[in-house]
């Protein structure tokens, strides 16, 4: 299992979700991706993307003006 940090600061919708999708495609089941964003829309967009694509949202929090989400990559849902 790897833990990867993805910096999506200063990116506006839909770029954080696109970056997450591209990075998750390179990871293995069980890997964790920590995403740091400054766009508050990511707090709804990334969890929705996880539900649609079968990945597990482990945590989401706000620290100062940053939105941090942790995702566990699941196996191919199809």
C-alpha positions, 0 to 999 in steps of 0.5 A, a space after each residue: 500500500 502506498 500513500 500519495 499526496 496530490 496537490 490541487 491547490 489553486 485549481 478550480 472545478 472541474 480540475 481537482 476531480 480530473 486530477 484525482 481521476 488521472 492519478 487514481 488510474 495509476 494506483 493499485 487497490 489499497 493505495 491511499 490518495 490524499 488530495 489538498 484543494 483550495 476549491 470548496 466545491 471539491 468537498 462535494 465533487 470528489 466524494 461524488 466521484 468516489 461513489 460513482 467510481 467505487 472508491 472509498 472516501 476515508 476522510 475529509 476535513 477543512 484546515 485553514 483555507 484548504 480542503 483535504 480528502 483521503 481516498 482509498 483506491 478500490 479494485 475495478 468496480 466493473 
